[in-house]
Amino acid sequence: MTYRPTPPPLTGASLDRAAHLREDRDALLRMQADASARTLVFSGDATLFRLLEGGLRAEWLPLDRVEADEPPIFLGLAEGAPRFVTRIDADAVPPEGCKYIDLRSALFSGDFEGDEAAIVAGAKAISGWHAGHRHCARCGALTVPEQGGWKRRCPTCEAQHFPRTDPVVIMLVVRGERVAIAHNVNFPDTLYSLIAGFVEPGETIEEAVRRETLEELGLRCGRVDYLCSQPWPFPAALMFGCIAEALDDDFTLEEAELSDAVWLDRDELAAVFRGENETISPPRKGAIASSLLRDWMERKVG
Ligand SMILES: [Zn+2]
């Protein structure tokens, strides 16, 4: 096998996280007051975007334009300029020419990608973590953000809580010159993608690939290899892209999850990506499944 995977969407953000500044309260206050400081704004799960002709741009606002209950979360430095993220009420009215849009819809539309999409994805993950972790998981008391928003502390029991990331495996299951794609019962219409599943406590990435492939497709795996990863902040996944050599041909589907699976060769997959297959459409733009399948099709992996 050869591995030269294309960096997946939502990776390679240019922002300098400047983590050494998170514990420096004076530096955080100075940066919040800096004229070049800007913040992304999340209203509930949705990000503030400016609507452009034929596209979207994340709208970065001066900090004094945004009112919030908690201090802004420090994202990092963009060419030295401080960048934050702020959470506001879920029913906020957007400024003129702007709209609150869920990142997933923005990605799937194909109107938002590249470096800015990677930055917004990270902002969504950390912002969503704060929304869901206001209370201490140990004693239930209200917690307070610290370290520029990269930690929450419980003033009652002194427990410290850190942003979580949930590992998920997603795999090219290959057999000779063919790859398996499947239709999940929750997918729209004709959409097919790679199978995926959470890594369970006590498992390695490779073990999770083998277990999920057997559970979902009924296929035993030979060689399993890790290829590349993608943060997927819906709400907090880190997708581990893998390749697995199947030892069986016939699918036995986990019917609660999948309604169909097919083997496709590279020509058949290319036709799917060109939109020439009436019953099968490819994974959404922005998803690692799309970049992994394209890499396999172009023989960069496999
Ligand atoms: Zn507590």
Residues whose N, C-alpha, C, O or C-beta is under 5 A from the ligand:
A	BS01	ZN	C136 R138 C139 G140 A141 C154 T156 C157 E158 A159
